[in-house]
Amino acid sequence: MIDAARTFLWHHARVLEQRRFAFLFDGGPAEPVAHAVLSHRNDDGGFGHALEPDGRGPTSQPLHTFTALTLLHEVGAAGDHARAACDFLAGVTNDDGGVPNCLVTARDHPKAPWWQVGEDSDLLMTALLAGVLHDVGVAHPWLDRATDFCWERVDGLDESHPYEAAACAHFLDAVPDRPRAEAASARLGALVRDQGLVDLGEGRAHEGYAAGETHKPRQYASTPDSLARRWFTDEEMSADLDALAAARQDDGGWTFPWPAWTPITTYEWRGVVTIEALLTLRAYDRIS
């Protein structure tokens, strides 16, 4: 499985995913991964330039910045870049402590149809960013405000959608107040199951999503120590991991269920999801 994925990535992936695979699975160095990520960095401390494939423009965006921080943290290189990213985020944050999903600076650049420009605070995006910054361990006023925003929204959540719920699960895995996080995760897990926000084999997409674009247990609980792992039985988790392993394509890579709105994103995304599939399978001892 590893050899086949390596071949797929050499044929089709970006340099970033090739370097990341080498670091994660072949004992390669961290520095080239960090360099590849930092090539997407802007002078304002944020990240752009299609680091997240569906946003093609150069301007710094919250989702690109989350992706950059996640990858830099993975190789132990977040460091000072996290504080600079917080400075960028502080400049685009609303009074309530939340950030928009997609800033107005993306308006004139190519982007996926679901990258909706707006100014309203977004729980999904703020939770992702706060979660990774807690993972990094940075201290910054932006993170304090964002954490308060997320707690208020999570505590009052009575309906959601899969991407938002998964972002909240990530926040709850990382936020320092563990007793509060465990209690909130239990409530969130009940909401996810009660509202049908997880695909346990039925294959029904949530309203507004593409056919087949569902969230599986592994997308809430990518590692066994995730709080969301408690939401699912051993049988449900095992069946989902079996399905993930079986979803590998003949060319050695995995694919994704959302639309490829421009041709280049097909292989850019496939490189990303191939590595994520391997990491999940390794975390659950399905591969060595």
Secondary structure, DSSP 8 states (H G I E B T S, - for coil): -HHHHHHHHHHH--HHHHHHHHHHHS---SHHHHHHHHTTB-TTS-B-TTSSTTB-SSS--HHHHHHHHHHHHHTT--HHHHHHHHHHHHTT--TTS---SS-GGGTTS-B-TT-----S--HHHHHHHHHHHHHHT---HHHHHHHHHHHHHHHT-S---HHHHHHHHHHHHH-S-HHHHHHHHHHHHHHHHHTT-S-SS-----TTS-TT----HHHH-SSTTSGGGGGS-HHHHHHHHHHHHHT--TTS----SS--SSTHHHHHHHHHHHHHHHHHHHHTTS--
